[in-house]
Amino acid sequence: MTRAAKISNLMGVVREKVQQGDFILMPHAIERRLQRSISVNDIVHVLTTGWHEAKKDRYQEAYFAWNYSIRGKTIDNRSLRIVVSFDENAMLVITVIGLQRR
């Protein structure tokens, strides 16, 4: 099977999926969100105001799909990276990572 092409207008697609409510928090993202005290509103804010961090994208051979990295700030100025992918039905939020220094 050939490698799937990357989405060229990623942030437009991401923002459209968020606006339509057409996204799913995967179990790993839910677990990490709770561990890191990241709200769903934080995730939505970063997905709608953030930027595509293309150098962090990874192709997942097992799923024949790209994982895309979105980086941005929450309303209270916390830096996050959110990894998303897409299936035929929705945008999948794979994980959320806090980037603040400790």
C-alpha positions as CSV (number, residue, x, y, z in Angstrom):
1,M,0.0,0.0,0.0
2,T,1.3,3.5,-0.8
3,R,2.0,6.1,1.8
4,A,-0.9,8.6,2.2
5,A,-0.3,12.1,1.1
6,K,0.0,14.8,3.7
7,I,-2.8,17.3,4.0
8,S,-1.7,20.5,2.4
9,N,-4.1,22.9,4.1
10,L,-3.8,21.2,7.5
11,M,-4.8,24.2,9.7
12,G,-7.8,24.9,7.6
13,V,-9.0,21.3,7.9
14,V,-8.3,21.3,11.6
15,R,-10.2,24.5,12.3
16,E,-13.1,23.2,10.2
17,K,-13.3,19.9,12.1
18,V,-13.2,21.8,15.5
19,Q,-15.9,24.2,14.3
20,Q,-18.1,21.3,13.3
21,G,-17.4,19.4,16.5
22,D,-16.0,16.6,14.3
23,F,-13.2,15.4,16.5
24,I,-12.7,12.6,18.9
25,L,-10.4,12.6,21.9
26,M,-8.7,9.1,21.8
27,P,-8.2,7.2,25.1
28,H,-4.5,8.2,25.3
29,A,-5.3,11.9,24.8
30,I,-7.9,11.7,27.6
31,E,-5.5,10.0,29.9
32,R,-2.7,12.6,29.2
33,R,-5.2,15.5,29.4
34,L,-6.3,14.5,32.9
35,Q,-2.7,13.8,34.0
36,R,-1.6,17.2,32.8
37,S,-4.6,19.2,33.9
38,I,-5.4,20.3,30.3
39,S,-9.1,21.1,29.7
40,V,-11.0,20.3,26.5
41,N,-11.4,24.1,26.1
42,D,-7.5,24.4,26.1
43,I,-7.4,21.7,23.4
44,V,-10.0,23.5,21.3
45,H,-8.2,26.9,21.7
46,V,-4.9,25.5,20.6
47,L,-6.4,23.7,17.6
48,T,-8.1,26.9,16.5
49,T,-5.3,29.4,17.2
50,G,-2.2,27.3,17.0
51,W,0.2,26.5,14.1
52,H,1.3,23.4,12.3
53,E,4.6,22.2,13.6
54,A,5.5,20.2,10.5
55,K,8.9,19.0,11.6
56,K,7.2,16.9,14.3
57,D,4.8,15.1,12.0
58,R,5.2,11.4,11.7
59,Y,3.9,8.8,9.4
60,Q,2.3,5.8,11.2
61,E,2.9,2.7,9.0
62,A,0.6,0.6,11.1
63,Y,-2.4,2.9,10.4
64,F,-1.4,4.1,6.9
65,A,-1.9,7.7,8.3
66,W,0.0,10.8,9.2
67,N,0.1,12.1,12.8
68,Y,0.3,15.9,12.6
69,S,1.6,18.2,15.4
70,I,-0.2,21.4,16.3
71,R,1.5,23.8,18.7
72,G,0.0,26.8,20.4
73,K,-0.8,28.6,23.7
74,T,-3.8,28.1,25.9
75,I,-5.9,31.1,27.0
76,D,-3.8,31.2,30.2
77,N,-0.5,31.1,28.1
78,R,0.5,27.5,28.6
79,S,2.4,26.0,25.6
80,L,0.9,22.8,24.3
81,R,1.6,20.4,21.4
82,I,-1.4,18.4,20.2
83,V,-1.0,15.4,17.9
84,V,-3.9,14.7,15.6
85,S,-4.7,12.2,12.8
86,F,-7.6,11.6,10.6
87,D,-9.8,8.7,9.7
88,E,-12.6,8.6,7.1
89,N,-15.0,10.0,9.7
90,A,-13.3,12.5,12.0
91,M,-10.2,14.2,13.3
92,L,-8.6,12.1,16.0
93,V,-6.8,13.8,18.9
94,I,-4.0,11.3,19.7
95,T,-2.3,13.0,22.6
96,V,-1.7,16.4,24.3
97,I,1.7,17.5,25.6
98,G,2.5,20.4,27.9
99,L,5.6,22.1,26.9
100,Q,6.2,24.4,29.9
101,R,9.7,24.2,31.5
102,R,9.8,22.7,34.9
